[in-house]
Amino acid sequence: MKRFERYVLAEILPPLVGALGVVIVLLLLALLEGAIAPLLAKGANPLLVARLVALNVPEALAQGLPIALMFAALLGLSRLAADSEIKAALASGVPTSRLFRPVLLLAALVTLGTFAINELLVTRAKVQVQSVQREIVLDNPRVIGLGTRDGQGNLVLRDALNRAISVGEALPGGELRDLRIVTMQAGLPPREVITARRGRLKPGSNVLELEDGQRITFQDARPVTVLTFARGSLPVQDVQASFEGGDATLKPIYLPLRELLARMQTYRQQKVQAPADFTALHRKFAEPLAALALAFFVVSLAVFAFRSGQNLGLVWALLLSFAYYATWSVFRVMGENGAVPPVLAAYAPDLIAVLAGLLLLWRASRR
């Protein structure tokens, strides 16, 4: 690597560290507002909440690396352009490619690092997040009303025996109302349904105490036994709890790549339409590659701005960061809902950045 390239890298690395720290803090603040603060307000154990925050750091790091690189590269190159150092380098015979090489090399390293973090850390951390959420629920059942207004709504928990536990209302003190426990069978009607007017998760245990209930068993979708009870206890194993009030199963994007590929192969053989899962598979590669796409765009923008006499700075960095996340969010939602093909949904933000960079280079070459 030539001296000029090392100089460009030295200009980018310090703001990269700072920008990455800022992005991680912003993502964690969003988590704090959406889940952590309500958890603490409902009396969750602060130590368990702290573990929950720590387990979300790897995901924040993986999401923040590409955007932090774009931020840092734009600030670093803006400083070089403002001090006429890019002009001096080009005037002394340094080709424009020398400006691209160090930034794209750093972007390639960020891409590999992001992919490794996702596969080695995020997938494991998300499994542990489920475990910590279960501990929080068992320690203080009141928190399971977190995702609903005033504890009202229909929250579904799941356990390792494939039982869906629906909670109609969570009251202060840990009392649960309108419970419905359904034992599921893959591709078949429910085998057993238990309903209860009231219930309580025994603090520090995995026992659900039920009152004033009914147990119905089915055979070929027809009830064969109907039993009523005044009190009963139901052991639950490995409860999966979602504080948002939705499905507590692990999202496809958080599955290890090997497991996700095996699932996709099964879907293809059975001709199952699963746009969310296929979009997640492509996102596994597209989101780390965003570092390369954004780095190419930023260097192209710096060359264009230098030749057109425009100044780049913090405002441009903020605008581009917002534009990338807005584009990524829109295409992700469209892909998961089947509005666009999964490949397009995953790679569209990267493709837009590359095409925009090529357009800027073309415009710069005509000046």
One Martini backbone bead per residue (centre of mass of N, CA, C, O) as a GRO file, in nm:
protein
  367
    1MET     BB    1   0.095   0.038   0.024
    2LYS     BB    2   0.076   0.352  -0.023
    3ARG     BB    3   0.113   0.649   0.128
    4PHE     BB    4  -0.159   0.775   0.040
    5GLU     BB    5  -0.336   0.537   0.135
    6ARG     BB    6  -0.253   0.550   0.433
    7TYR     BB    7  -0.353   0.840   0.471
    8VAL     BB    8  -0.651   0.786   0.416
    9LEU     BB    9  -0.693   0.579   0.641
   10ALA     BB   10  -0.603   0.769   0.877
   11GLU     BB   11  -0.859   0.959   0.819
   12ILE     BB   12  -1.090   0.730   0.875
   13LEU     BB   13  -1.060   0.559   1.137
   14PRO     BB   14  -1.138   0.752   1.369
   15PRO     BB   15  -1.436   0.814   1.270
   16LEU     BB   16  -1.522   0.517   1.273
   17VAL     BB   17  -1.517   0.475   1.575
   18GLY     BB   18  -1.706   0.708   1.649
   19ALA     BB   19  -1.950   0.630   1.467
   20LEU     BB   20  -1.997   0.351   1.588
   21GLY     BB   21  -2.062   0.447   1.873
   22VAL     BB   22  -2.307   0.621   1.795
   23VAL     BB   23  -2.481   0.402   1.659
   24ILE     BB   24  -2.501   0.211   1.900
   25VAL     BB   25  -2.632   0.413   2.093
   26LEU     BB   26  -2.886   0.466   1.920
   27LEU     BB   27  -2.990   0.172   1.913
   28LEU     BB   28  -3.005   0.142   2.226
   29LEU     BB   29  -3.203   0.376   2.269
   30ALA     BB   30  -3.433   0.248   2.114
   31LEU     BB   31  -3.449   0.004   2.302
   32LEU     BB   32  -3.500   0.162   2.563
   33GLU     BB   33  -3.772   0.290   2.473
   34GLY     BB   34  -3.926   0.018   2.372
   35ALA     BB   35  -3.833  -0.184   2.642
   36ILE     BB   36  -3.658  -0.118   2.892
   37ALA     BB   37  -3.823   0.099   3.038
   38PRO     BB   38  -4.088  -0.070   3.067
   39LEU     BB   39  -3.961  -0.296   3.227
   40LEU     BB   40  -3.875  -0.130   3.474
   41ALA     BB   41  -4.162  -0.014   3.530
   42LYS     BB   42  -4.268  -0.331   3.582
   43GLY     BB   43  -4.026  -0.471   3.768
   44ALA     BB   44  -3.775  -0.562   3.652
   45ASN     BB   45  -3.478  -0.702   3.663
   46PRO     BB   46  -3.192  -0.522   3.621
   47LEU     BB   47  -2.992  -0.753   3.554
   48LEU     BB   48  -3.158  -0.874   3.321
   49VAL     BB   49  -3.171  -0.614   3.155
   50ALA     BB   50  -2.865  -0.586   3.117
   51ARG     BB   51  -2.835  -0.850   2.958
   52LEU     BB   52  -3.019  -0.766   2.726
   53VAL     BB   53  -2.846  -0.534   2.628
   54ALA     BB   54  -2.579  -0.690   2.578
   55LEU     BB   55  -2.712  -0.891   2.360
   56ASN     BB   56  -2.762  -0.633   2.151
   57VAL     BB   57  -2.477  -0.539   2.059
   58PRO     BB   58  -2.402  -0.716   1.811
   59GLU     BB   59  -2.630  -0.609   1.629
   60ALA     BB   60  -2.546  -0.312   1.642
   61LEU     BB   61  -2.267  -0.360   1.516
   62ALA     BB   62  -2.360  -0.484   1.245
   63GLN     BB   63  -2.543  -0.238   1.163
   64GLY     BB   64  -2.320  -0.001   1.207
   65LEU     BB   65  -2.069  -0.045   1.025
   66PRO     BB   66  -2.153   0.052   0.737
   67ILE     BB   67  -2.255   0.339   0.823
   68ALA     BB   68  -1.990   0.426   0.963
   69LEU     BB   69  -1.812   0.413   0.713
   70MET     BB   70  -1.959   0.624   0.549
   71PHE     BB   71  -1.928   0.850   0.750
   72ALA     BB   72  -1.614   0.849   0.769
   73ALA     BB   73  -1.544   0.879   0.468
   74LEU     BB   74  -1.687   1.149   0.426
   75LEU     BB   75  -1.529   1.312   0.638
   76GLY     BB   76  -1.239   1.250   0.542
   77LEU     BB   77  -1.268   1.348   0.242
   78SER     BB   78  -1.364   1.632   0.311
   79ARG     BB   79  -1.103   1.721   0.445
   80LEU     BB   80  -0.917   1.678   0.200
   81ALA     BB   81  -1.073   1.870   0.010
   82ALA     BB   82  -1.069   2.134   0.185
   83ASP     BB   83  -0.730   2.116   0.186
   84SER     BB   84  -0.638   2.022  -0.112
   85GLU     BB   85  -0.519   1.719  -0.114
   86ILE     BB   86  -0.649   1.594  -0.361
   87LYS     BB   87  -0.544   1.801  -0.565
   88ALA     BB   88  -0.242   1.751  -0.510
   89ALA     BB   89  -0.238   1.449  -0.581
   90LEU     BB   90  -0.343   1.472  -0.875
   91ALA     BB   91  -0.125   1.681  -0.970
   92SER     BB   92   0.119   1.461  -0.900
   93GLY     BB   93  -0.014   1.174  -1.037
   94VAL     BB   94  -0.241   1.056  -0.876
   95PRO     BB   95  -0.469   0.836  -0.910
   96THR     BB   96  -0.800   0.780  -0.843
   97SER     BB   97  -0.767   0.478  -0.749
   98ARG     BB   98  -0.613   0.554  -0.480
   99LEU     BB   99  -0.884   0.644  -0.342
  100PHE     BB  100  -1.037   0.366  -0.357
  101ARG     BB  101  -0.864   0.134  -0.239
  102PRO     BB  102  -0.865   0.186   0.075
  103VAL     BB  103  -1.174   0.199   0.110
  104LEU     BB  104  -1.244  -0.082  -0.015
  105LEU     BB  105  -1.067  -0.247   0.171
  106LEU     BB  106  -1.209  -0.165   0.430
  107ALA     BB  107  -1.491  -0.262   0.334
  108ALA     BB  108  -1.416  -0.561   0.309
  109LEU     BB  109  -1.351  -0.599   0.609
  110VAL     BB  110  -1.632  -0.514   0.710
  111THR     BB  111  -1.790  -0.732   0.564
  112LEU     BB  112  -1.656  -0.974   0.704
  113GLY     BB  113  -1.713  -0.881   0.994
  114THR     BB  114  -2.022  -0.869   0.975
  115PHE     BB  115  -2.070  -1.164   0.899
  116ALA     BB  116  -1.931  -1.285   1.148
  117ILE     BB  117  -2.107  -1.153   1.364
  118ASN     BB  118  -2.376  -1.271   1.272
  119GLU     BB  119  -2.287  -1.583   1.291
  120LEU     BB  120  -2.128  -1.586   1.583
  121LEU     BB  121  -2.313  -1.376   1.766
  122VAL     BB  122  -2.611  -1.308   1.697
  123THR     BB  123  -2.736  -1.594   1.692
  124ARG     BB  124  -2.662  -1.651   1.992
  125ALA     BB  125  -2.780  -1.399   2.131
  126LYS     BB  126  -3.082  -1.450   2.053
  127VAL     BB  127  -3.113  -1.706   2.218
  128GLN     BB  128  -3.043  -1.565   2.491
  129VAL     BB  129  -3.271  -1.360   2.485
  130GLN     BB  130  -3.496  -1.568   2.528
  131SER     BB  131  -3.393  -1.662   2.803
  132VAL     BB  132  -3.413  -1.385   2.946
  133GLN     BB  133  -3.712  -1.339   2.895
  134ARG     BB  134  -3.800  -1.582   3.057
  135GLU     BB  135  -3.682  -1.488   3.327
  136ILE     BB  136  -3.848  -1.228   3.346
  137VAL     BB  137  -4.127  -1.364   3.346
  138LEU     BB  138  -4.081  -1.556   3.591
  139ASP     BB  139  -4.004  -1.323   3.791
  140ASN     BB  140  -4.227  -1.115   3.630
  141PRO     BB  141  -4.537  -1.143   3.485
  142ARG     BB  142  -4.617  -0.842   3.426
  143VAL     BB  143  -4.438  -0.796   3.159
  144ILE     BB  144  -4.637  -0.942   2.944
  145GLY     BB  145  -4.801  -0.652   2.913
  146LEU     BB  146  -4.610  -0.462   2.743
  147GLY     BB  147  -4.739  -0.479   2.434
  148THR     BB  148  -4.991  -0.351   2.581
  149ARG     BB  149  -5.258  -0.173   2.672
  150ASP     BB  150  -5.288  -0.200   2.998
  151GLY     BB  151  -5.253  -0.526   2.950
  152GLN     BB  152  -5.406  -0.548   2.691
  153GLY     BB  153  -5.468  -0.851   2.518
  154ASN     BB  154  -5.298  -1.105   2.300
  155LEU     BB  155  -5.072  -1.311   2.439
  156VAL     BB  156  -4.805  -1.525   2.316
  157LEU     BB  157  -4.680  -1.824   2.428
  158ARG     BB  158  -4.402  -2.060   2.430
  159ASP     BB  159  -4.294  -2.400   2.426
  160ALA     BB  160  -4.117  -2.702   2.392
  161LEU     BB  161  -4.417  -2.855   2.350
  162ASN     BB  162  -4.588  -2.678   2.149
  163ARG     BB  163  -4.728  -2.455   2.329
  164ALA     BB  164  -4.992  -2.226   2.333
  165ILE     BB  165  -5.002  -1.922   2.536
  166SER     BB  166  -5.283  -1.740   2.608
  167VAL     BB  167  -5.313  -1.388   2.705
  168GLY     BB  168  -5.550  -1.149   2.781
  169GLU     BB  169  -5.441  -1.059   3.085
  170ALA     BB  170  -5.225  -0.837   3.279
  171LEU     BB  171  -5.177  -0.792   3.616
  172PRO     BB  172  -5.103  -0.670   3.891
  173GLY     BB  173  -4.900  -0.921   4.057
  174GLY     BB  174  -4.929  -1.157   3.811
  175GLU     BB  175  -5.206  -1.175   3.703
  176LEU     BB  176  -5.405  -1.387   3.497
  177ARG     BB  177  -5.625  -1.375   3.207
  178ASP     BB  178  -5.760  -1.563   2.985
  179LEU     BB  179  -5.665  -1.863   2.928
  180ARG     BB  180  -5.486  -2.048   2.652
  181ILE     BB  181  -5.401  -2.392   2.589
  182VAL     BB  182  -5.227  -2.520   2.299
  183THR     BB  183  -5.176  -2.828   2.144
  184MET     BB  184  -4.972  -2.886   1.888
  185GLN     BB  185  -4.981  -2.999   1.535
  186ALA     BB  186  -4.831  -3.077   1.258
  187GLY     BB  187  -5.083  -3.023   1.023
  188LEU     BB  188  -5.290  -3.026   1.268
  189PRO     BB  189  -5.503  -3.029   1.488
  190PRO     BB  190  -5.560  -2.989   1.796
  191ARG     BB  191  -5.523  -3.200   2.086
  192GLU     BB  192  -5.532  -2.957   2.308
  193VAL     BB  193  -5.747  -2.765   2.542
  194ILE     BB  194  -5.686  -2.496   2.775
  195THR     BB  195  -5.887  -2.324   3.013
  196ALA     BB  196  -5.879  -2.001   3.202
  197ARG     BB  197  -5.956  -1.735   3.400
  198ARG     BB  198  -5.700  -1.793   3.583
  199GLY     BB  199  -5.350  -1.699   3.665
  200ARG     BB  200  -4.998  -1.806   3.757
  201LEU     BB  201  -4.667  -1.742   3.773
  202LYS     BB  202  -4.440  -1.889   3.949
  203PRO     BB  203  -4.202  -1.763   4.118
  204GLY     BB  204  -3.901  -1.906   4.003
  205SER     BB  205  -4.064  -2.084   3.795
  206ASN     BB  206  -4.242  -2.338   3.564
  207VAL     BB  207  -4.534  -2.273   3.692
  208LEU     BB  208  -4.881  -2.287   3.604
  209GLU     BB  209  -5.146  -2.148   3.764
  210LEU     BB  210  -5.487  -2.263   3.777
  211GLU     BB  211  -5.833  -2.132   3.739
  212ASP     BB  212  -6.121  -2.207   3.632
  213GLY     BB  213  -6.139  -2.471   3.421
  214GLN     BB  214  -6.063  -2.640   3.095
  215ARG     BB  215  -6.045  -2.974   2.935
  216ILE     BB  216  -5.973  -3.056   2.587
  217THR     BB  217  -5.994  -3.335   2.378
  218PHE     BB  218  -5.879  -3.466   2.058
  219GLN     BB  219  -6.020  -3.644   1.762
  220ASP     BB  220  -6.037  -3.557   1.458
  221ALA     BB  221  -6.151  -3.268   1.563
  222ARG     BB  222  -6.288  -3.414   1.811
  223PRO     BB  223  -6.434  -3.428   2.105
  224VAL     BB  224  -6.369  -3.665   2.390
  225THR     BB  225  -6.294  -3.462   2.632
  226VAL     BB  226  -6.444  -3.299   2.932
  227LEU     BB  227  -6.287  -3.093   3.176
  228THR     BB  228  -6.314  -2.969   3.503
  229PHE     BB  229  -6.162  -2.706   3.716
  230ALA     BB  230  -6.046  -2.521   3.992
  231ARG     BB  231  -5.746  -2.646   4.012
  232GLY     BB  232  -5.409  -2.606   3.868
  233SER     BB  233  -5.104  -2.740   3.712
  234LEU     BB  234  -4.849  -2.616   3.465
  235PRO     BB  235  -4.586  -2.726   3.316
  236VAL     BB  236  -4.319  -2.537   3.169
  237GLN     BB  237  -4.099  -2.528   2.878
  238ASP     BB  238  -3.921  -2.295   2.752
  239VAL     BB  239  -4.021  -2.008   2.745
  240GLN     BB  240  -4.146  -1.795   2.494
  241ALA     BB  241  -4.099  -1.435   2.492
  242SER     BB  242  -4.283  -1.147   2.382
  243PHE     BB  243  -4.293  -0.799   2.438
  244GLU     BB  244  -4.473  -0.729   2.166
  245GLY     BB  245  -4.712  -0.955   2.134
  246GLY     BB  246  -4.592  -1.184   1.963
  247ASP     BB  247  -4.404  -1.391   1.815
  248ALA     BB  248  -4.135  -1.584   1.979
  249THR     BB  249  -3.996  -1.669   1.748
  250LEU     BB  250  -3.732  -1.691   1.556
  251LYS     BB  251  -3.605  -1.514   1.326
  252PRO     BB  252  -3.464  -1.585   1.026
  253ILE     BB  253  -3.215  -1.381   1.046
  254TYR     BB  254  -3.116  -1.545   1.329
  255LEU     BB  255  -3.029  -1.777   1.176
  256PRO     BB  256  -2.829  -1.992   1.075
  257LEU     BB  257  -2.724  -2.049   0.762
  258ARG     BB  258  -2.757  -2.357   0.753
  259GLU     BB  259  -3.050  -2.364   0.857
  260LEU     BB  260  -3.172  -2.177   0.641
  261LEU     BB  261  -3.095  -2.349   0.393
  262ALA     BB  262  -3.255  -2.600   0.476
  263ARG     BB  263  -3.530  -2.462   0.477
  264MET     BB  264  -3.528  -2.369   0.179
  265GLN     BB  265  -3.508  -2.650   0.055
  266THR     BB  266  -3.780  -2.748   0.161
  267TYR     BB  267  -3.954  -2.531   0.026
  268ARG     BB  268  -3.878  -2.603  -0.265
  269GLN     BB  269  -3.978  -2.898  -0.263
  270GLN     BB  270  -4.280  -2.795  -0.155
  271LYS     BB  271  -4.362  -2.517  -0.276
  272VAL     BB  272  -4.311  -2.281  -0.069
  273GLN     BB  273  -4.426  -1.966   0.036
  274ALA     BB  274  -4.144  -1.760   0.185
  275PRO     BB  275  -4.054  -1.443   0.181
  276ALA     BB  276  -3.919  -1.390   0.457
  277ASP     BB  277  -3.703  -1.617   0.440
  278PHE     BB  278  -3.573  -1.540   0.165
  279THR     BB  279  -3.497  -1.253   0.248
  280ALA     BB  280  -3.311  -1.336   0.482
  281LEU     BB  281  -3.103  -1.489   0.315
  282HIS     BB  282  -3.012  -1.239   0.143
  283ARG     BB  283  -2.942  -1.052   0.386
  284LYS     BB  284  -2.688  -1.203   0.485
  285PHE     BB  285  -2.527  -1.062   0.232
  286ALA     BB  286  -2.628  -0.768   0.173
  287GLU     BB  287  -2.559  -0.615   0.439
  288PRO     BB  288  -2.249  -0.644   0.434
  289LEU     BB  289  -2.223  -0.527   0.130
  290ALA     BB  290  -2.293  -0.230   0.201
  291ALA     BB  291  -2.007  -0.132   0.255
  292LEU     BB  292  -1.912  -0.134  -0.041
  293ALA     BB  293  -2.135   0.036  -0.170
  294LEU     BB  294  -2.101   0.291   0.011
  295ALA     BB  295  -1.801   0.341  -0.043
  296PHE     BB  296  -1.825   0.387  -0.346
  297PHE     BB  297  -2.019   0.624  -0.327
  298VAL     BB  298  -1.846   0.817  -0.154
  299VAL     BB  299  -1.604   0.843  -0.347
  300SER     BB  300  -1.768   0.945  -0.585
  301LEU     BB  301  -1.870   1.197  -0.437
  302ALA     BB  302  -1.591   1.320  -0.381
  303VAL     BB  303  -1.507   1.355  -0.678
  304PHE     BB  304  -1.745   1.527  -0.765
  305ALA     BB  305  -1.715   1.754  -0.554
  306PHE     BB  306  -1.429   1.840  -0.635
  307ARG     BB  307  -1.499   1.906  -0.948
  308SER     BB  308  -1.756   2.104  -0.854
  309GLY     BB  309  -1.691   2.262  -0.570
  310GLN     BB  310  -1.807   2.103  -0.339
  311ASN     BB  311  -1.929   2.053  -0.006
  312LEU     BB  312  -1.870   1.827   0.251
  313GLY     BB  313  -2.046   1.673   0.542
  314LEU     BB  314  -2.249   1.617   0.801
  315VAL     BB  315  -2.515   1.652   0.647
  316TRP     BB  316  -2.463   1.440   0.432
  317ALA     BB  317  -2.427   1.202   0.624
  318LEU     BB  318  -2.714   1.212   0.742
  319LEU     BB  319  -2.876   1.189   0.479
  320LEU     BB  320  -2.754   0.915   0.383
  321SER     BB  321  -2.832   0.750   0.626
  322PHE     BB  322  -3.135   0.789   0.598
  323ALA     BB  323  -3.165   0.684   0.306
  324TYR     BB  324  -3.069   0.397   0.358
  325TYR     BB  325  -3.270   0.312   0.586
  326ALA     BB  326  -3.525   0.368   0.424
  327THR     BB  327  -3.470   0.174   0.190
  328TRP     BB  328  -3.429  -0.081   0.359
  329SER     BB  329  -3.708  -0.085   0.498
  330VAL     BB  330  -3.893  -0.093   0.252
  331PHE     BB  331  -3.776  -0.351   0.112
  332ARG     BB  332  -3.810  -0.544   0.347
  333VAL     BB  333  -4.117  -0.531   0.371
  334MET     BB  334  -4.179  -0.609   0.078
  335GLY     BB  335  -4.039  -0.886   0.087
  336GLU     BB  336  -4.194  -1.014   0.336
  337ASN     BB  337  -4.483  -0.960   0.164
  338GLY     BB  338  -4.431  -1.017  -0.159
  339ALA     BB  339  -4.403  -0.750  -0.349
  340VAL     BB  340  -4.108  -0.850  -0.388
  341PRO     BB  341  -3.840  -0.997  -0.457
  342PRO     BB  342  -3.599  -1.104  -0.244
  343VAL     BB  343  -3.351  -1.008  -0.402
  344LEU     BB  344  -3.442  -0.714  -0.437
  345ALA     BB  345  -3.492  -0.647  -0.137
  346ALA     BB  346  -3.190  -0.693  -0.047
  347TYR     BB  347  -3.016  -0.541  -0.300
  348ALA     BB  348  -3.127  -0.256  -0.366
  349PRO     BB  349  -2.958  -0.063  -0.184
  350ASP     BB  350  -2.686  -0.141  -0.312
  351LEU     BB  351  -2.756  -0.081  -0.609
  352ILE     BB  352  -2.820   0.218  -0.575
  353ALA     BB  353  -2.538   0.302  -0.476
  354VAL     BB  354  -2.377   0.210  -0.727
  355LEU     BB  355  -2.532   0.370  -0.944
  356ALA     BB  356  -2.482   0.647  -0.815
  357GLY     BB  357  -2.173   0.631  -0.838
  358LEU     BB  358  -2.156   0.604  -1.147
  359LEU     BB  359  -2.299   0.870  -1.209
  360LEU     BB  360  -2.091   1.054  -1.068
  361LEU     BB  361  -1.846   0.971  -1.240
  362TRP     BB  362  -1.964   1.058  -1.509
  363ARG     BB  363  -2.003   1.354  -1.431
  364ALA     BB  364  -1.703   1.408  -1.356
  365SER     BB  365  -1.578   1.336  -1.644
  366ARG     BB  366  -1.732   1.602  -1.781
  367ARG     BB  367  -1.552   1.835  -1.619
   0.00000   0.00000   0.00000
